[in-house]
Amino acid sequence: MEKLPLIIIVCIIVAGIAFWVFNNPNGIGKGIDNGGINLKHTIEDATSRD
Protein backbone atom coordinates (compact mmCIF):
# COMPACT_ATOMS: atom_id res chain seq x y z
CA MET A 1 0.00 0.00 0.00
CA GLU A 2 2.94 2.31 0.63
CA LYS A 3 4.21 1.92 -2.94
CA LEU A 4 0.82 2.53 -4.56
CA PRO A 5 1.26 6.34 -4.99
CA LEU A 6 4.67 5.78 -6.60
CA ILE A 7 3.24 3.21 -9.01
CA ILE A 8 0.42 5.58 -9.97
CA ILE A 9 2.85 8.45 -10.58
CA VAL A 10 5.11 6.25 -12.71
CA CYS A 11 2.10 5.08 -14.76
CA ILE A 12 1.01 8.68 -15.36
CA ILE A 13 4.53 9.66 -16.43
CA VAL A 14 4.85 6.68 -18.79
CA ALA A 15 1.44 7.39 -20.32
CA GLY A 16 2.42 11.03 -20.82
CA ILE A 17 5.70 10.12 -22.48
CA ALA A 18 3.96 7.61 -24.76
CA PHE A 19 1.35 10.22 -25.74
CA TRP A 20 4.06 12.79 -26.47
CA VAL A 21 6.19 10.37 -28.53
CA PHE A 22 3.28 9.34 -30.74
CA ASN A 23 1.62 12.73 -31.11
CA ASN A 24 4.38 15.31 -31.43
CA PRO A 25 5.00 16.62 -34.97
CA ASN A 26 8.22 14.65 -35.46
CA GLY A 27 7.26 11.60 -33.43
CA ILE A 28 6.68 7.96 -34.19
CA GLY A 29 3.02 8.54 -35.07
CA LYS A 30 3.99 10.85 -37.95
CA GLY A 31 6.54 8.32 -39.20
CA ILE A 32 3.95 5.55 -39.15
CA ASP A 33 1.49 7.75 -41.05
CA ASN A 34 4.11 8.65 -43.67
CA GLY A 35 5.13 5.02 -44.05
CA GLY A 36 1.51 3.97 -44.52
CA ILE A 37 0.95 6.63 -47.17
CA ASN A 38 4.14 5.63 -49.02
CA LEU A 39 3.15 1.96 -48.89
CA LYS A 40 -0.34 2.79 -50.19
CA HIS A 41 1.08 4.73 -53.13
CA THR A 42 3.57 1.95 -53.90
CA ILE A 43 0.82 -0.66 -53.94
CA GLU A 44 -1.42 1.55 -56.07
CA ASP A 45 1.41 2.14 -58.54
CA ALA A 46 2.25 -1.55 -58.72
CA THR A 47 -1.34 -2.62 -59.29
CA SER A 48 -2.47 0.13 -61.61
CA ARG A 49 -3.17 -0.82 -65.21
CA ASP A 50 -1.58 1.81 -67.39
N, CA, C and O atoms as CSV, one atom per row, in Angstrom:
chain,resi,resn,atom,element,x,y,z
A,1,MET,N,N,0.814,-1.192,0.000
A,1,MET,CA,C,0.000,0.000,0.000
A,1,MET,C,C,0.858,1.256,0.000
A,1,MET,O,O,0.445,2.303,-0.499
A,2,GLU,N,N,2.059,1.144,0.565
A,2,GLU,CA,C,2.939,2.309,0.631
A,2,GLU,C,C,3.505,2.666,-0.742
A,2,GLU,O,O,3.826,3.827,-0.998
A,3,LYS,N,N,3.626,1.683,-1.620
A,3,LYS,CA,C,4.207,1.918,-2.944
A,3,LYS,C,C,3.154,2.302,-3.978
A,3,LYS,O,O,3.498,2.645,-5.110
A,4,LEU,N,N,1.895,2.250,-3.611
A,4,LEU,CA,C,0.822,2.534,-4.561
A,4,LEU,C,C,0.910,3.935,-5.160
A,4,LEU,O,O,0.770,4.061,-6.376
A,5,PRO,N,N,1.135,5.002,-4.375
A,5,PRO,CA,C,1.256,6.336,-4.994
A,5,PRO,C,C,2.413,6.429,-5.985
A,5,PRO,O,O,2.295,7.093,-7.015
A,6,LEU,N,N,3.525,5.772,-5.682
A,6,LEU,CA,C,4.668,5.779,-6.595
A,6,LEU,C,C,4.318,5.070,-7.896
A,6,LEU,O,O,4.679,5.548,-8.972
A,7,ILE,N,N,3.632,3.955,-7.818
A,7,ILE,CA,C,3.242,3.206,-9.012
A,7,ILE,C,C,2.298,4.049,-9.869
A,7,ILE,O,O,2.422,4.069,-11.093
A,8,ILE,N,N,1.362,4.739,-9.236
A,8,ILE,CA,C,0.416,5.577,-9.971
A,8,ILE,C,C,1.140,6.721,-10.669
A,8,ILE,O,O,0.845,7.032,-11.823
A,9,ILE,N,N,2.086,7.349,-9.976
A,9,ILE,CA,C,2.852,8.452,-10.577
A,9,ILE,C,C,3.673,7.958,-11.756
A,9,ILE,O,O,3.725,8.619,-12.794
A,10,VAL,N,N,4.314,6.806,-11.612
A,10,VAL,CA,C,5.112,6.248,-12.710
A,10,VAL,C,C,4.207,5.932,-13.904
A,10,VAL,O,O,4.590,6.185,-15.047
A,11,CYS,N,N,3.029,5.390,-13.660
A,11,CYS,CA,C,2.095,5.082,-14.758
A,11,CYS,C,C,1.666,6.354,-15.489
A,11,CYS,O,O,1.571,6.367,-16.716
A,12,ILE,N,N,1.407,7.419,-14.736
A,12,ILE,CA,C,1.012,8.680,-15.355
A,12,ILE,C,C,2.151,9.243,-16.197
A,12,ILE,O,O,1.923,9.747,-17.297
A,13,ILE,N,N,3.375,9.159,-15.684
A,13,ILE,CA,C,4.531,9.664,-16.432
A,13,ILE,C,C,4.746,8.848,-17.705
A,13,ILE,O,O,4.987,9.417,-18.770
A,14,VAL,N,N,4.663,7.545,-17.608
A,14,VAL,CA,C,4.852,6.678,-18.788
A,14,VAL,C,C,3.767,6.941,-19.826
A,14,VAL,O,O,4.055,6.997,-21.021
A,15,ALA,N,N,2.524,7.101,-19.383
A,15,ALA,CA,C,1.438,7.389,-20.320
A,15,ALA,C,C,1.664,8.741,-20.999
A,15,ALA,O,O,1.413,8.883,-22.196
A,16,GLY,N,N,2.133,9.727,-20.245
A,16,GLY,CA,C,2.418,11.035,-20.820
A,16,GLY,C,C,3.530,10.992,-21.847
A,16,GLY,O,O,3.438,11.617,-22.903
A,17,ILE,N,N,4.584,10.250,-21.534
A,17,ILE,CA,C,5.703,10.117,-22.480
A,17,ILE,C,C,5.243,9.401,-23.749
A,17,ILE,O,O,5.596,9.806,-24.856
A,18,ALA,N,N,4.457,8.338,-23.588
A,18,ALA,CA,C,3.962,7.608,-24.763
A,18,ALA,C,C,3.082,8.512,-25.621
A,18,ALA,O,O,3.192,8.499,-26.847
A,19,PHE,N,N,2.212,9.294,-24.990
A,19,PHE,CA,C,1.351,10.219,-25.738
A,19,PHE,C,C,2.195,11.235,-26.495
A,19,PHE,O,O,1.926,11.526,-27.660
A,20,TRP,N,N,3.213,11.774,-25.836
A,20,TRP,CA,C,4.064,12.786,-26.466
A,20,TRP,C,C,4.841,12.198,-27.640
A,20,TRP,O,O,4.945,12.830,-28.691
A,21,VAL,N,N,5.394,10.984,-27.468
A,21,VAL,CA,C,6.194,10.365,-28.526
A,21,VAL,C,C,5.350,10.118,-29.771
A,21,VAL,O,O,5.823,10.327,-30.888
A,22,PHE,N,N,4.104,9.674,-29.592
A,22,PHE,CA,C,3.280,9.341,-30.745
A,22,PHE,C,C,2.576,10.546,-31.345
A,22,PHE,O,O,2.158,10.486,-32.501
A,23,ASN,N,N,2.430,11.630,-30.609
A,23,ASN,CA,C,1.617,12.735,-31.108
A,23,ASN,C,C,2.382,14.016,-31.388
A,23,ASN,O,O,1.788,14.976,-31.879
A,24,ASN,N,N,3.678,14.072,-31.094
A,24,ASN,CA,C,4.382,15.306,-31.432
A,24,ASN,C,C,4.649,15.339,-32.934
A,24,ASN,O,O,4.628,14.288,-33.576
A,25,PRO,N,N,4.895,16.499,-33.508
A,25,PRO,CA,C,5.002,16.623,-34.971
A,25,PRO,C,C,6.074,15.746,-35.602
A,25,PRO,O,O,5.916,15.326,-36.748
A,26,ASN,N,N,7.149,15.459,-34.897
A,26,ASN,CA,C,8.224,14.645,-35.462
A,26,ASN,C,C,8.297,13.272,-34.812
A,26,ASN,O,O,9.335,12.614,-34.882
A,27,GLY,N,N,7.232,12.835,-34.189
A,27,GLY,CA,C,7.257,11.599,-33.430
A,27,GLY,C,C,7.001,10.360,-34.256
A,27,GLY,O,O,6.929,10.403,-35.484
A,28,ILE,N,N,6.868,9.261,-33.550
A,28,ILE,CA,C,6.677,7.960,-34.192
A,28,ILE,C,C,5.363,7.923,-34.964
A,28,ILE,O,O,5.285,7.335,-36.042
A,29,GLY,N,N,4.325,8.558,-34.404
A,29,GLY,CA,C,3.020,8.542,-35.073
A,29,GLY,C,C,3.099,9.133,-36.471
A,29,GLY,O,O,2.488,8.601,-37.398
A,30,LYS,N,N,3.833,10.212,-36.641
A,30,LYS,CA,C,3.988,10.846,-37.951
A,30,LYS,C,C,4.758,9.922,-38.899
A,30,LYS,O,O,4.422,9.818,-40.078
A,31,GLY,N,N,5.774,9.264,-38.388
A,31,GLY,CA,C,6.539,8.322,-39.202
A,31,GLY,C,C,5.701,7.150,-39.666
A,31,GLY,O,O,5.829,6.695,-40.802
A,32,ILE,N,N,4.839,6.661,-38.781
A,32,ILE,CA,C,3.954,5.555,-39.150
A,32,ILE,C,C,2.962,6.012,-40.219
A,32,ILE,O,O,2.698,5.289,-41.179
A,33,ASP,N,N,2.414,7.215,-40.046
A,33,ASP,CA,C,1.490,7.754,-41.051
A,33,ASP,C,C,2.171,7.906,-42.404
A,33,ASP,O,O,1.610,7.521,-43.431
A,34,ASN,N,N,3.376,8.466,-42.410
A,34,ASN,CA,C,4.109,8.654,-43.670
A,34,ASN,C,C,4.431,7.313,-44.316
A,34,ASN,O,O,4.319,7.162,-45.532
A,35,GLY,N,N,4.825,6.350,-43.511
A,35,GLY,CA,C,5.126,5.024,-44.050
A,35,GLY,C,C,3.895,4.370,-44.651
A,35,GLY,O,O,3.976,3.728,-45.699
A,36,GLY,N,N,2.755,4.531,-43.993
A,36,GLY,CA,C,1.510,3.969,-44.523
A,36,GLY,C,C,1.114,4.611,-45.832
A,36,GLY,O,O,0.662,3.929,-46.752
A,37,ILE,N,N,1.280,5.917,-45.925
A,37,ILE,CA,C,0.947,6.625,-47.169
A,37,ILE,C,C,1.882,6.185,-48.288
A,37,ILE,O,O,1.435,5.944,-49.409
A,38,ASN,N,N,3.180,6.077,-47.994
A,38,ASN,CA,C,4.135,5.633,-49.017
A,38,ASN,C,C,3.825,4.218,-49.477
A,38,ASN,O,O,3.897,3.920,-50.669
A,39,LEU,N,N,3.479,3.343,-48.531
A,39,LEU,CA,C,3.148,1.964,-48.890
A,39,LEU,C,C,1.893,1.922,-49.751
A,39,LEU,O,O,1.823,1.159,-50.715
A,40,LYS,N,N,0.907,2.734,-49.407
A,40,LYS,CA,C,-0.337,2.788,-50.189
A,40,LYS,C,C,-0.051,3.213,-51.623
A,40,LYS,O,O,-0.555,2.604,-52.567
A,41,HIS,N,N,0.757,4.257,-51.788
A,41,HIS,CA,C,1.084,4.731,-53.134
A,41,HIS,C,C,1.887,3.680,-53.906
A,41,HIS,O,O,1.682,3.505,-55.108
A,42,THR,N,N,2.782,2.996,-53.236
A,42,THR,CA,C,3.572,1.949,-53.896
A,42,THR,C,C,2.675,0.824,-54.384
A,42,THR,O,O,2.828,0.341,-55.507
A,43,ILE,N,N,1.741,0.408,-53.542
A,43,ILE,CA,C,0.824,-0.663,-53.937
A,43,ILE,C,C,-0.084,-0.202,-55.078
A,43,ILE,O,O,-0.334,-0.955,-56.020
A,44,GLU,N,N,-0.573,1.032,-54.993
A,44,GLU,CA,C,-1.420,1.552,-56.065
A,44,GLU,C,C,-0.654,1.642,-57.385
A,44,GLU,O,O,-1.202,1.330,-58.442
A,45,ASP,N,N,0.607,2.065,-57.329
A,45,ASP,CA,C,1.411,2.142,-58.543
A,45,ASP,C,C,1.693,0.767,-59.125
A,45,ASP,O,O,1.703,0.592,-60.343
A,46,ALA,N,N,1.923,-0.209,-58.251
A,46,ALA,CA,C,2.252,-1.554,-58.721
A,46,ALA,C,C,1.036,-2.259,-59.295
A,46,ALA,O,O,1.177,-3.117,-60.167
A,47,THR,N,N,-0.151,-1.917,-58.828
A,47,THR,CA,C,-1.336,-2.623,-59.286
A,47,THR,C,C,-2.161,-1.845,-60.297
A,47,THR,O,O,-3.193,-2.328,-60.762
A,48,SER,N,N,-1.713,-0.643,-60.639
A,48,SER,CA,C,-2.467,0.133,-61.610
A,48,SER,C,C,-2.251,-0.436,-63.013
A,48,SER,O,O,-1.192,-0.986,-63.316
A,49,ARG,N,N,-3.257,-0.297,-63.851
A,49,ARG,CA,C,-3.175,-0.822,-65.205
A,49,ARG,C,C,-3.054,0.340,-66.175
A,49,ARG,O,O,-4.052,0.886,-66.646
A,50,ASP,N,N,-1.830,0.703,-66.460
A,50,ASP,CA,C,-1.580,1.812,-67.385
A,50,ASP,C,C,-1.331,1.313,-68.780
A,50,ASP,O,O,-1.103,2.111,-69.689
